[in-house]
Structures are given as C-alpha cells and as structure tokens.
Amino acid sequence: MTTALWQLSATELAARIARRETTARAATESVLARIAEANPQVNALASVTPDKALQAADAADAAQARGDALGPLHGVPVTIKINIDVQGEATDEGVHDFKDNIASTDSPLVQSMREAGAIVVGRNNAPAFSLRWFTDNALHGRTLNPFDAGVTPGGSSGGAAVATALGMGAIAHGNDYGGSIRYPAWACGVVGLRTTVGRVPSYKASAPNRIISNQQMSVQGPLTRTVADARLALQVMAQGTPQSLALDPQWVPAPLEFADAQQPTRVAVFRSWAHSAVDPTVSAAVDQAARWLEAAGYTVEEAEPPHFAEVSAMQFHMVMNDMRRGGEPFMREHGDDALRTALSHYMAINPVWDRDQYLEAMTRRFNIARDWAVFLARYPVLLMPNSWERQFPIDDDQRSAERTAQILLAQAPLLSTATLGLPGLSVPTGVVNGLPVGVQILSTKFREDRMLAAGEVIEQAAKFSALDYLMGRG
C-alpha cells in the first residue's frame, strides 16, 4: 500500500523533499486534501489557509531549485494554536470579541518555524482563553476526540492533538500552563512535549503582558506522532534570535543535547496516589513502560516526588489567585458561558489569598523546587501518569464545583510539574477499551533530551500509532 505524503512523519517528509523525491507543494496539497476530508468530522482546525500555504510551498520549492540552503522543516506542513500570533491572522483565543484581533507580526516561535521551512496550513482550536481541559468555544465550536466523541480530546491544545492524530500536519504547536500540551496528547494518543520555562520564546505582540504565574509556568511546545518529530520540532522552536532575547527575557540558549542523554539512568516510578482514585489502565500503562525501560538498561525504583500533594494544589491556587487580580473579570466579560461556569467552579474551590499569602506561596514554591532538584539529581527520569483518571466525559467541568475539585486531583501529575517550570513528555503506549493510554516522563530543567531518549525506548517497545489505529491498521 502506498503511503500518502500526509501520513509521513515530519522527519521523513523533510528528508524526501530534501532528496527531491517530492516537493513542498505536493506535501502541502496532500495535507490540505486530508484536512478537507477529516476536519469537518472533528473540528480540530478553527481555520485553514490553503492559498497562503500553497504560496509558501511554491516559494520553498523555488528556493530549493535555486540551491538555497534548506531548513530542517523545509516544506513540512504545520499548524499553530489560535492563541499565539500569526501575521495577518486573528489571535482570537476562541472568543467572539477577538475575531478581528489581527496579528501584525509572527510570534518568535512562528518566525522560527517559517525560517526552518515549515508551511503553516491552519490554526488549532482551543477553549476560550485556553482555560479548560475541554476544547470547545462559542466562536469555533467543539473539537471531537477521534477515538470517542463522548470524551474530551483534552485541552487546551485539543485541536492540535486531534489534528496531529489524524494526519492534518505532522507537527502542531501547543502551549502548556498546567497540562495543556501533555493532557491532549495523552487523550488522543500522540506525543506531547512540554518544554522547560525559558526554552522556547513565548512572546506575542497582541498580548505582551503576562501575569506572574503565567511567567513562571506557561511554555510553548510541539505535539507530534513520533518522538523523533518532537525532537526535531524542539530544535526549531527553541531557536532564539537577538529579537527573541529582547522580547522574552526568560529565553535561555541552553544546549539541546548533553553527552549523557542516551545513557540509561535511574528512573523513579510513581504509579499510584492516595489522594485520588487511580484508574487501573493508568497504573498499568506506567508499569508496562517501567518494564520496557528496565529491559533497555534503566534502573527502575518506586519513589514519590517530594511534597507532591502540596505542589499540585499550589498550581491552581497560584493561578486562580493571580487571575482574581489580573484576568478573571476580563475573561468573564469576553468569554463564553462554558468558560464562565468553569471559572465559577475554579474560584469556588480555591482559597482567597491576600498579598502576603501569595508571596509566601512563591517562597514555598522555591523551596519545593529545590527539593525536586535534589530528587531529580538522584532520579534523572521520573515516570508517572498524565492523569490519574481516564479521559473525562465531555464538559465534565460544567457539572459542579465538587466534580471540578476531583478533576484537579486527577490532574495532579500535570499541575505539579507545571508549578515548578519543569519539562514533561507525554508518550502513548496503546489503546485499551477504545481509548488511548500512555505515560508521562519528567526530568530536571533543560533536560528534554533525557525525556526524549526514554520516550523513544517506550515508543519503540509500544509500536503504537494513533493514525494507524484510527485508519484501521493498528
């Protein structure tokens, strides 16, 4: 059976274009045709720009014909989330009032992807203001999980996960404040890389002011179908320029690969937690991944990260109290009904802090980060779930404040690591009872290379492809 260009990984597609076995235009046409076929069924992409994409593809082919140097993503179609700037397009945040918020420039990440040769074909859907684990908004509508429309595709980068799983681009951009890359990736059976705070420039001219918790926790990163593509996307996204350094003072030109990255090391396995019900499929996936790592030479030990319950709760306490001061009224005014309901539940279950309490939390956060650094020096790889529960039913956060509190407990593996600005990698391991299962891999700051190496071991053992499964070949 012939493999269509839209089915290829970014790594393979870029290689074929570089070898002149195909062209950027052919690749873009193939992906656009796939979008036309698949997107109406799932609504992963809020907008598609075929004319601009084909113009960019023709320019890429002309550059190759001239003998120009090719970037690592030359001719590869990609998608960008609706909450960062793409020049000439709306940064609408899934909000009606922002549908005419046309970006005057590309965000640095988008600029880096274009300079690497990537072809932007469309924009990934997200909930209003990217503040839910469910991808639905009043402007663009609901994104459906292709495995089961009755459960969430994840959020807030749910459109990115669904687009990637179904072949609507080999690389999708997402961002992660409290799990918004890793959770959708897990929910849809793809790879999701949360980068270290400071690894990828996060500036956008349309909204340059970021509240303090966002500065400490929010990052940009890729969703892909393979770990190799996540590594390739990271290499491009992390590129900085003098402009990046000026616009995002947190950006750090840290090495992407260290000498010991590929060496098996000690792994802490955290498979269950007393504070939340743990679905058996979740712990089973962690156990299986641990066995695969052990077979590859890793030393595996059970260990719980320090202050796990405290630091998990701290994430939403800090974010929501920060938003009380700098965002909640604005979001209530401009957001949709689902966002307002979710916000009401979030606020109802979070304590109201004064200034001194928030400052004390920031002090405590620093001390916990130190203890995690010591833990990750002993265990350079931490293996645990993305969520303690299976994929949530659609709109589960709309039910009650009590259910929302349970959801937050289930998301503790995502929230804890975001609090500390650490990187994380979501890797699928298969499908159980019709829904994807997988694991999360953590490491210390700027050691995405260790996570990617361990992720490749798990990927190679699992031999799972969401795209193949959804096409009936899995």
C-alpha positions, 0 to 999 in steps of 0.5 A, a space after each residue: 500500500 502506498 503511503 500518502 505524503 500526509 501520513 509521513 512523519 515530519 522527519 521523513 517528509 523533510 528528508 524526501 523533499 530534501 532528496 527531491 523525491 517530492 516537493 513542498 507543494 505536493 506535501 502541502 496539497 496532500 495535507 490540505 486534501 486530508 484536512 478537507 476530508 477529516 476536519 469537518 468530522 472533528 473540528 480540530 482546525 478553527 481555520 485553514 489557509 490553503 492559498 497562503 500555504 500553497 504560496 509558501 510551498 511554491 516559494 520553498 520549492 523555488 528556493 530549493 531549485 535555486 540551491 538555497 540552503 534548506 531548513 530542517 522543516 523545509 516544506 513540512 506542513 504545520 499548524 499553530 494554536 489560535 492563541 499565539 500570533 500569526 501575521 495577518 491572522 486573528 489571535 482570537 483565543 476562541 472568543 467572539 470579541 477577538 475575531 478581528 484581533 489581527 496579528 501584525 507580526 509572527 510570534 518568535 516561535 512562528 518566525 522560527 518555524 517559517 525560517 526552518 521551512 515549515 508551511 503553516 496550513 491552519 490554526 488549532 482550536 482551543 477553549 476560550 482563553 485556553 482555560 479548560 481541559 475541554 476544547 470547545 468555544 462559542 466562536 469555533 465550536 467543539 473539537 471531537 476526540 477521534 477515538 470517542 466523541 463522548 470524551 474530551 480530546 483534552 485541552 487546551 491544545 485539543 485541536 492540535 492533538 486531534 489534528 496531529 492524530 489524524 494526519 492534518 500536519 505532522 507537527 502542531 504547536 501547543 502551549 502548556 500552563 498546567 497540562 495543556 500540551 501533555 493532557 491532549 496528547 495523552 487523550 488522543 494518543 500522540 506525543 506531547 512535549 512540554 518544554 522547560 520555562 525559558 526554552 522556547 520564546 513565548 512572546 506575542 505582540 497582541 498580548 505582551 503582558 503576562 501575569 506572574 504565574 503565567 511567567 513562571 509556568 506557561 511554555 510553548 511546545 510541539 505535539 507530534 506522532 513520533 518522538 523523533 518529530 518532537 525532537 526535531 520540532 524542539 530544535 526549531 522552536 527553541 531557536 532564539 534570535 537577538 529579537 527573541 532575547 529582547 522580547 522574552 527575557 526568560 529565553 535561555 540558549 541552553 544546549 539541546 543535547 548533553 553527552 549523557 542523554 542516551 545513557 540509561 539512568 535511574 528512573 523513579 516510578 510513581 504509579 499510584 496516589 492516595 489522594 485520588 482514585 487511580 484508574 487501573 489502565 493508568 497504573 498499568 500503562 506506567 508499569 508496562 513502560 517501567 518494564 520496557 525501560 528496565 529491559 533497555 538498561 534503566 534502573 527502575 525504583 518506586 519513589 514519590 516526588 517530594 511534597 507532591 500533594 502540596 505542589 499540585 494544589 499550589 498550581 491552581 491556587 497560584 493561578 486562580 489567585 493571580 487571575 482574581 487580580 489580573 484576568 478573571 473579570 476580563 475573561 468573564 466579560 469576553 468569554 463564553 458561558 462554558 468558560 464562565 461556569 468553569 471559572 465559577 467552579 475554579 474560584 469556588 474551590 480555591 482559597 482567597 489569598 491576600 498579598 502576603 499569602 501569595 508571596 509566601 506561596 512563591 517562597 514555598 514554591 522555591 523551596 519545593 523546587 529545590 527539593 525536586 532538584 535534589 530528587 531529580 539529581 538522584 532520579 534523572 527520569 521520573 515516570 508517572 501518569 498524565 492523569 490519574 483518571 481516564 479521559 473525562 466525559 465531555 464538559 465534565 467541568 460544567 457539572 459542579 464545583 465538587 466534580 471540578 475539585 476531583 478533576 484537579 486531583 486527577 490532574 495532579 501529575 500535570 499541575 505539579 510539574 507545571 508549578 515548578 517550570 519543569 519539562 514533561 513528555 507525554 508518550 502513548 503506549 496503546 489503546 485499551 477499551 477504545 481509548 488511548 493510554 500512555 505515560 508521562 516522563 519528567 526530568 530536571 530543567 533543560 533536560 528534554 533530551 533525557 525525556 526524549 531518549 526514554 520516550 523513544 525506548 517506550 515508543 519503540 517497545 509500544 509500536 503504537 500509532 494513533 493514525 494507524 489505529 484510527 485508519 484501521 491498521 493498528 
